[in-house]
Amino acid sequence: MTLAIGEPAPDFTLPATGGAPVTLSHFRGKKVIVYFYPKDDTPGCTKEACGFRDAIPAFSGADAVIIGISKDSVASHEKFRGKYDLPFLLASDDDGKVTESFGSWVEKMNYGKRYMGIDRSTFVIDRHGIVQSIWHKVKVDGHVEKVLEAVRALP
């Protein structure tokens, strides 16, 4: 499945850091950044998470919330969140259904071997639950700035 700009974001409820599940539709009225990443505490994923962390004042000022999603467990997320002082929710999509519904479960290739994995991807969702921006195969450098620009452009 491929999600397109202008479509409603698939609603979800997932176990998350902080002890309570996170439900996307509970954030109606706010701008939401949902980003998918492969694995807690790996170099690229840490750099991306810390980039979002460092920009939290700007995202908060734009009335936006951030939700990071991977297949890691909530326990792993809690450890990752604590280690890097991440001030946003990390959700566990252990069965991959939410990742699939956003089109972020893809075939990858490493050293000639094909496998399925999470596409580092980001979705900006407006106050009405509609997808307004999508990035697939994210390159971490400069990405947070692009997302912030997209969020600021929304009413």
Contacts in CASP RR format, 6 or more apart in sequence:
PFRMAT RR
TARGET T0000
AUTHOR 0000-0000-0000
METHOD contacts of the structure
MODEL  1
MTLAIGEPAPDFTLPATGGAPVTLSHFRGKKVIVYFYPKDDTPGCTKEAC
GFRDAIPAFSGADAVIIGISKDSVASHEKFRGKYDLPFLLASDDDGKVTE
SFGSWVEKMNYGKRYMGIDRSTFVIDRHGIVQSIWHKVKVDGHVEKVLEA
VRALP
1 100 0 8 1.000
1 101 0 8 1.000
1 103 0 8 1.000
2 103 0 8 1.000
3 9 0 8 1.000
3 10 0 8 1.000
3 101 0 8 1.000
3 102 0 8 1.000
3 103 0 8 1.000
3 123 0 8 1.000
3 131 0 8 1.000
3 134 0 8 1.000
4 131 0 8 1.000
4 134 0 8 1.000
5 131 0 8 1.000
5 132 0 8 1.000
5 133 0 8 1.000
5 134 0 8 1.000
6 130 0 8 1.000
6 131 0 8 1.000
6 132 0 8 1.000
7 130 0 8 1.000
7 131 0 8 1.000
8 129 0 8 1.000
8 130 0 8 1.000
8 131 0 8 1.000
9 24 0 8 1.000
9 32 0 8 1.000
9 34 0 8 1.000
9 102 0 8 1.000
9 123 0 8 1.000
9 125 0 8 1.000
9 129 0 8 1.000
9 130 0 8 1.000
9 131 0 8 1.000
10 24 0 8 1.000
10 98 0 8 1.000
10 101 0 8 1.000
10 102 0 8 1.000
11 23 0 8 1.000
11 24 0 8 1.000
11 25 0 8 1.000
12 23 0 8 1.000
12 24 0 8 1.000
12 91 0 8 1.000
12 93 0 8 1.000
12 98 0 8 1.000
12 101 0 8 1.000
13 21 0 8 1.000
13 22 0 8 1.000
13 23 0 8 1.000
13 24 0 8 1.000
14 21 0 8 1.000
14 22 0 8 1.000
14 69 0 8 1.000
14 91 0 8 1.000
14 92 0 8 1.000
14 93 0 8 1.000
14 98 0 8 1.000
15 21 0 8 1.000
15 74 0 8 1.000
15 91 0 8 1.000
15 92 0 8 1.000
16 22 0 8 1.000
16 67 0 8 1.000
16 74 0 8 1.000
16 77 0 8 1.000
16 89 0 8 1.000
16 90 0 8 1.000
16 91 0 8 1.000
16 92 0 8 1.000
17 74 0 8 1.000
17 77 0 8 1.000
17 78 0 8 1.000
17 81 0 8 1.000
17 89 0 8 1.000
17 90 0 8 1.000
17 91 0 8 1.000
18 78 0 8 1.000
18 89 0 8 1.000
19 74 0 8 1.000
22 67 0 8 1.000
22 89 0 8 1.000
22 91 0 8 1.000
24 32 0 8 1.000
24 34 0 8 1.000
24 67 0 8 1.000
24 125 0 8 1.000
24 129 0 8 1.000
25 129 0 8 1.000
27 65 0 8 1.000
28 127 0 8 1.000
28 128 0 8 1.000
28 129 0 8 1.000
29 127 0 8 1.000
29 128 0 8 1.000
30 63 0 8 1.000
30 64 0 8 1.000
30 65 0 8 1.000
30 127 0 8 1.000
31 62 0 8 1.000
31 63 0 8 1.000
31 64 0 8 1.000
31 65 0 8 1.000
31 124 0 8 1.000
31 125 0 8 1.000
31 126 0 8 1.000
31 127 0 8 1.000
31 151 0 8 1.000
31 154 0 8 1.000
32 64 0 8 1.000
32 65 0 8 1.000
32 66 0 8 1.000
32 67 0 8 1.000
32 124 0 8 1.000
32 125 0 8 1.000
32 129 0 8 1.000
33 52 0 8 1.000
33 59 0 8 1.000
33 64 0 8 1.000
33 65 0 8 1.000
33 66 0 8 1.000
33 67 0 8 1.000
33 122 0 8 1.000
33 123 0 8 1.000
33 124 0 8 1.000
33 125 0 8 1.000
33 147 0 8 1.000
33 151 0 8 1.000
34 67 0 8 1.000
34 68 0 8 1.000
34 69 0 8 1.000
34 102 0 8 1.000
34 122 0 8 1.000
34 123 0 8 1.000
34 125 0 8 1.000
35 48 0 8 1.000
35 52 0 8 1.000
35 66 0 8 1.000
35 67 0 8 1.000
35 68 0 8 1.000
35 69 0 8 1.000
35 120 0 8 1.000
35 121 0 8 1.000
35 122 0 8 1.000
35 123 0 8 1.000
35 138 0 8 1.000
36 68 0 8 1.000
36 69 0 8 1.000
36 70 0 8 1.000
36 99 0 8 1.000
36 102 0 8 1.000
36 104 0 8 1.000
36 118 0 8 1.000
36 119 0 8 1.000
36 120 0 8 1.000
36 121 0 8 1.000
36 122 0 8 1.000
37 45 0 8 1.000
37 48 0 8 1.000
37 49 0 8 1.000
37 68 0 8 1.000
37 69 0 8 1.000
37 70 0 8 1.000
37 118 0 8 1.000
37 120 0 8 1.000
38 45 0 8 1.000
38 70 0 8 1.000
38 117 0 8 1.000
38 118 0 8 1.000
38 120 0 8 1.000
39 45 0 8 1.000
39 70 0 8 1.000
39 72 0 8 1.000
40 70 0 8 1.000
40 72 0 8 1.000
40 76 0 8 1.000
40 77 0 8 1.000
40 79 0 8 1.000
40 80 0 8 1.000
40 90 0 8 1.000
41 76 0 8 1.000
41 79 0 8 1.000
41 80 0 8 1.000
41 83 0 8 1.000
44 140 0 8 1.000
45 70 0 8 1.000
45 120 0 8 1.000
46 80 0 8 1.000
46 84 0 8 1.000
47 140 0 8 1.000
48 120 0 8 1.000
48 138 0 8 1.000
48 140 0 8 1.000
48 143 0 8 1.000
48 144 0 8 1.000
49 68 0 8 1.000
49 80 0 8 1.000
49 84 0 8 1.000
49 86 0 8 1.000
50 84 0 8 1.000
50 86 0 8 1.000
51 144 0 8 1.000
52 59 0 8 1.000
52 66 0 8 1.000
52 86 0 8 1.000
52 88 0 8 1.000
52 144 0 8 1.000
53 84 0 8 1.000
53 85 0 8 1.000
53 86 0 8 1.000
53 87 0 8 1.000
53 88 0 8 1.000
54 144 0 8 1.000
55 144 0 8 1.000
55 145 0 8 1.000
55 148 0 8 1.000
56 66 0 8 1.000
56 87 0 8 1.000
56 88 0 8 1.000
58 148 0 8 1.000
59 65 0 8 1.000
59 66 0 8 1.000
59 148 0 8 1.000
59 151 0 8 1.000
62 148 0 8 1.000
62 151 0 8 1.000
62 152 0 8 1.000
64 151 0 8 1.000
65 88 0 8 1.000
65 89 0 8 1.000
66 88 0 8 1.000
66 89 0 8 1.000
67 88 0 8 1.000
67 89 0 8 1.000
67 90 0 8 1.000
67 91 0 8 1.000
68 88 0 8 1.000
68 89 0 8 1.000
68 90 0 8 1.000
68 91 0 8 1.000
69 90 0 8 1.000
69 91 0 8 1.000
69 92 0 8 1.000
69 93 0 8 1.000
69 98 0 8 1.000
69 99 0 8 1.000
70 77 0 8 1.000
70 90 0 8 1.000
70 92 0 8 1.000
70 93 0 8 1.000
70 118 0 8 1.000
71 92 0 8 1.000
71 93 0 8 1.000
71 94 0 8 1.000
71 96 0 8 1.000
71 99 0 8 1.000
71 118 0 8 1.000
72 80 0 8 1.000
72 90 0 8 1.000
72 92 0 8 1.000
73 92 0 8 1.000
73 94 0 8 1.000
74 90 0 8 1.000
74 92 0 8 1.000
76 92 0 8 1.000
77 90 0 8 1.000
77 91 0 8 1.000
77 92 0 8 1.000
80 86 0 8 1.000
80 90 0 8 1.000
81 90 0 8 1.000
91 98 0 8 1.000
93 99 0 8 1.000
96 105 0 8 1.000
99 105 0 8 1.000
99 118 0 8 1.000
102 121 0 8 1.000
102 123 0 8 1.000
103 119 0 8 1.000
103 121 0 8 1.000
104 118 0 8 1.000
104 119 0 8 1.000
104 121 0 8 1.000
104 136 0 8 1.000
105 116 0 8 1.000
105 117 0 8 1.000
105 118 0 8 1.000
105 119 0 8 1.000
106 116 0 8 1.000
106 117 0 8 1.000
106 118 0 8 1.000
106 119 0 8 1.000
107 114 0 8 1.000
107 115 0 8 1.000
107 116 0 8 1.000
107 117 0 8 1.000
108 114 0 8 1.000
108 115 0 8 1.000
108 116 0 8 1.000
108 117 0 8 1.000
108 119 0 8 1.000
109 115 0 8 1.000
119 136 0 8 1.000
119 137 0 8 1.000
120 137 0 8 1.000
120 138 0 8 1.000
120 140 0 8 1.000
121 134 0 8 1.000
121 135 0 8 1.000
121 136 0 8 1.000
121 137 0 8 1.000
121 138 0 8 1.000
122 133 0 8 1.000
122 134 0 8 1.000
122 135 0 8 1.000
122 138 0 8 1.000
122 143 0 8 1.000
122 147 0 8 1.000
123 131 0 8 1.000
123 133 0 8 1.000
123 134 0 8 1.000
124 131 0 8 1.000
124 132 0 8 1.000
124 133 0 8 1.000
124 134 0 8 1.000
124 147 0 8 1.000
124 150 0 8 1.000
124 151 0 8 1.000
124 154 0 8 1.000
125 131 0 8 1.000
125 132 0 8 1.000
126 132 0 8 1.000
126 154 0 8 1.000
127 154 0 8 1.000
127 155 0 8 1.000
132 150 0 8 1.000
132 154 0 8 1.000
133 147 0 8 1.000
133 150 0 8 1.000
135 143 0 8 1.000
135 146 0 8 1.000
135 147 0 8 1.000
END
